[in-house]
Amino acid sequence: MWIYSYSGNILGATAFAFLIYTTGLFDDSSVNSFLLSVTEKKMNDPTSELFFRAILCNWLVCMAFFIPMALKGDGPKMFAMILFVFCFFISGYEHSIANMCTFAIALVLNHPGTISVAGVIHNLIPVTIGNLIGGSLMMGWMYFYANRPFFTDEE
C-alpha cells in the first residue's frame, strides 16, 4: 500500500507540475527565481541534514493530525491544526511528498543545471527514510508508550 501511495504521489506531483506549467504563470524568471533557489538548496543540502530534518518533519506532521483529534470542540481543533501547519511551514523541515511537487515544478520550468533528477534522488531518498522513521517509529513508539496496556500479576 505504501508503494502505491508513494507512486501515486509522484504521478500527482507530475500532473500538478504540468498544470502549473500550462498556466504560463512561471514564464517570467522574476516569478520563479525564489522557487528555483529553494529547490537548488534542497537538492544540495548534506544527506545527514536532510535525514534528520525529515524525521522532525513527519513527527510534527503526525502530531498535527493526532493532537487535534484529542481536543474537544471545533475551535480548539482548528486552532491546533493551524498552529501545527504554521510550524510546518516555518520550520524548514523536509517532507518527501511536498518536495515531489516542488521538484516537479522546478524541473518543468527553465531551470539552471544545478537542478536535476540526480538532485531529486539525492533529496528524496534520505527524506523519505527520515519521514518513515519520524512518522512510524517516533510517533508509533510514543503512542504505544502512552497507551500501552498495563499488565498485572493478578489473573
RODO-555521 format. One record per residue (C-alpha): y, x, z; residue in three letters. Coordinates in steps of 0.1 Angstrom, whole numbers, padded with zeros to 4 digits, always signed. Example, Ala and Ser with C-alpha at 12.3 -4.5 7.8 and 13.67 -1.06 7.14 Angstrom:
-0045+0123+0078ala-0011+0137+0071ser
***
This chain:
+0000+0000+0000met+0024+0029+0008trp+0018+0044-0026ile+0026+0011-0043tyr+0057+0007-0022ser+0069+0042-0029tyr+0062+0039-0067ser+0079+0005-0068gly+0110+0020-0051asn+0110+0048-0077ile+0109+0022-0105leu+0135+0001-0088gly+0158+0032-0084ala+0154+0040-0121thr+0161+0004-0132ala+0192+0003-0108phe+0204+0036-0123ala+0201+0022-0158phe+0221-0009-0148leu+0248+0012-0132ile+0249+0034-0163tyr+0252+0005-0187thr+0283-0008-0168thr+0304+0021-0180gly+0320+0024-0146leu+0309+0061-0143phe+0321+0072-0177asp+0352+0088-0162asp+0344+0121-0144ser+0370+0114-0118ser+0349+0084-0107val+0316+0101-0104asn+0327+0135-0090ser+0320+0125-0054phe+0285+0112-0062leu+0277+0143-0081leu+0289+0166-0054ser+0269+0147-0027val+0238+0148-0050thr+0242+0185-0056glu+0244+0192-0019lys+0213+0171-0011lys+0194+0190-0038met+0203+0224-0024asn+0201+0219+0013asp+0174+0240+0031pro+0140+0223+0033thr+0137+0225+0071ser+0171+0208+0075glu+0161+0180+0051leu+0129+0176+0070phe+0145+0172+0104phe+0173+0150+0092arg+0147+0127+0077ala+0128+0124+0110ile+0160+0114+0127leu+0169+0091+0099cys+0138+0070+0099asn+0138+0069+0137trp+0173+0055+0135leu+0164+0030+0108val+0134+0018+0127cys+0155+0013+0158met+0179-0007+0137ala+0151-0030+0130phe+0132-0032+0163phe+0160-0032+0189ile+0179-0062+0175pro+0146-0082+0174met+0145-0079+0212ala+0180-0093+0217leu+0187-0130+0222lys+0213-0147+0201gly+0225-0141+0166asp+0258-0125+0176gly+0242-0096+0196pro+0216-0091+0169lys+0242-0089+0142met+0264-0065+0162phe+0235-0042+0169ala+0224-0042+0133met+0260-0034+0121ile+0262-0007+0147leu+0230+0009+0135phe+0239+0006+0098val+0272+0023+0106phe+0255+0051+0124cys+0231+0055+0095phe+0260+0059+0070phe+0280+0084+0090ile+0250+0104+0103ser+0243+0125+0072gly+0206+0120+0077tyr+0182+0119+0048glu+0164+0087+0036his+0139+0091+0007ser+0145+0056-0008ile+0183+0058-0006ala+0181+0093-0021asn+0160+0080-0050met+0188+0057-0060cys+0215+0084-0056thr+0194+0109-0076phe+0185+0084-0104ala+0222+0075-0109ile+0233+0112-0109ala+0206+0121-0134leu+0217+0094-0160val+0253+0105-0157leu+0269+0135-0174asn+0259+0160-0146his+0261+0197-0141pro+0230+0219-0145gly+0227+0222-0107thr+0214+0186-0106ile+0179+0185-0119ser+0144+0169-0115val+0134+0201-0096ala+0162+0194-0071gly+0149+0158-0067val+0115+0171-0059ile+0129+0198-0035his+0146+0170-0016asn+0121+0141-0018leu+0090+0159-0006ile+0103+0171+0028pro+0125+0140+0032val+0095+0116+0026thr+0073+0135+0050ile+0101+0136+0076gly+0107+0098+0071asn+0070+0092+0077leu+0070+0112+0109ile+0102+0096+0122gly+0090+0061+0114gly+0053+0061+0122ser+0049+0088+0148leu+0082+0088+0166met+0086+0050+0167met+0049+0043+0168gly+0044+0066+0198trp+0075+0052+0216met+0064+0016+0211tyr+0028+0024+0221phe+0040+0041+0253tyr+0064+0013+0262ala+0039-0014+0255asn+0006+0003+0265arg-0019-0017+0283pro-0024-0008+0320phe-0060-0004+0329phe-0072-0006+0364thr-0104+0003+0381asp-0109-0033+0390glu-0133-0053+0369glu
***
